[in-house]
Amino acid sequence: MSMPLLFTPITLRSVTLPNRVALSPLCMYSAKDGLANGFHFSHLTAVARGRAGLVFTEATAVAPEGRITHGCCGLWNDAQVEAYRPIVDAIIGFGSVPAIQIAHAGRKASVQPPWKGSTPLRAEDAATGSPPWECFGPTSEPVGPSWHAPTAMTEAKIQETVQAFAAAAVRAAKAGFRVLEIHGAHGYLIQAFLSPIANKRNDRYGGDLAGRMRFALEVTEAVRAAWPADLPLFFRISAVDGTAEGWSLDDSVVLAKELKARGVDVVDCSAGGVSGAPAFRANDSGQPLRTRAERPPGFQVPYAERVRRDAGVATMAVGVIIARDHAEAILQEGRADLIAVGRELMYDPYWTLKAAESLGCDPGNKMWPDNYGWAIQRRSEIMAAAGRR
Ligand SMILES: Cc1cc2nc3c(=O)[nH]c(=O)nc-3n(C[C@H](O)[C@H](O)[C@H](O)COP(=O)(O)O)c2cc1C
């Protein structure tokens, strides 16, 4: 039997991923002063121990004001490099490739973590050690009525932020990361500039598509110049805003071509977020789909497929990809080059190894770390003898 594509290595620049499964970036909201800690170590290394080929950190802020919450990781100082280093080393030790997503939350910064409602921090939260901070956006328009009114970014602030992304890329390389992703999705700063819903500027960073793309492309150019030339660069997009007047899939194809021309190797195709809501997709008539039931498995895969086909760039598909044979089919059908898995890998860090077993390419549990594999093999024999899986 030929090797399933999910377990066929892929080489991007000088980096070979042992398989096509990526842990999608997942905020843990558990850092202090932007420093990764033992929780991040256990979160990320569990998935590496489970043999995901590519392991992404959470959105890591390039500046303090670019955090979503007080608990977000950052990469604006060297102590944060040192905090990530043991995690990077452990991921490599498991044979996975360590990857980092760098981000700026823009006008969606300064909120509570999800388990406290994701609501904007208030002055009274200072009493519990979580004061709000100044947020920045393309204009002073907030995401919605209950959100912080951001400070409209001057050109000087835009340039400072471009440089913060570049500096974070340098630090990411120092920490030993081998793949870097720019977070250009979910209504955070870069996507707020891209989307006509959020970007109402009338200078050269707003207006038409070229103007709205300018900030994203300047960040990409600065990061590509700062990030080692032999290492791959990813860019996460919100492929659609999900409303008729918003960012469209056609816009994403234009952007992806520009990103590719600037040295982006993989476009990671997510969606939504500019209006504060999670990723929604538009239905065929352009109406947003707003219920969980309307986000079936693989609902964002058409975006990865279209961008891959029409921009001629490698893509990563993400969003409710749960079944192993579904992940394999997406690759077999040429709809994406990599599969990012988020919540399913939180639920089961061994998802990748179980995929290998169920796709028939790890019959002897040889893909498990040695110290687990022999025992898991015994377990399999016992289960088989008992007529169970
Ligand atoms: C707890 C949690 C944290 C997330 N944090 C990030 C993040 O830091 N950066 C990002 O681009 N997406 C983030 N996302 C979105 C995921 O990366 C992923 O795109 C989304 O969960 C859909 O994939 P899934 O259905 O496999 O979970 C987060 C999602 C969850 C559930």
The ligand as a Gaussian input file, in Angstrom:
#p B3LYP/6-31G(d) Opt

LIG

0 1
 C       -8.742000      27.938000      22.103000
 C       -8.499000      28.463000      20.726000
 C       -7.471000      29.383000      20.530000
 C       -7.193000      29.846000      19.239000
 N       -6.118000      30.677000      19.059000
 C       -5.757000      31.038000      17.807000
 C       -4.564000      31.756000      17.566000
 O       -3.786000      32.036000      18.475000
 N       -4.286000      32.104000      16.285000
 C       -5.109000      31.764000      15.245000
 O       -4.818000      32.105000      14.102000
 N       -6.221000      31.053000      15.442000
 C       -6.553000      30.654000      16.683000
 N       -7.642000      29.866000      16.867000
 C       -8.309000      29.279000      15.695000
 C       -7.688000      27.901000      15.403000
 O       -6.326000      28.004000      15.034000
 C       -8.430000      27.168000      14.283000
 O       -8.326000      27.916000      13.107000
 C       -9.892000      26.957000      14.641000
 O      -10.031000      26.439000      15.948000
 C      -10.559000      25.993000      13.644000
 O       -9.888000      24.754000      13.633000
 P      -10.444000      23.483000      14.469000
 O      -11.875000      23.280000      14.045000
 O       -9.559000      22.347000      14.036000
 O      -10.329000      23.804000      15.909000
 C       -7.976000      29.420000      18.147000
 C       -9.042000      28.545000      18.368000
 C       -9.294000      28.047000      19.625000
 C      -10.397000      27.046000      19.822000

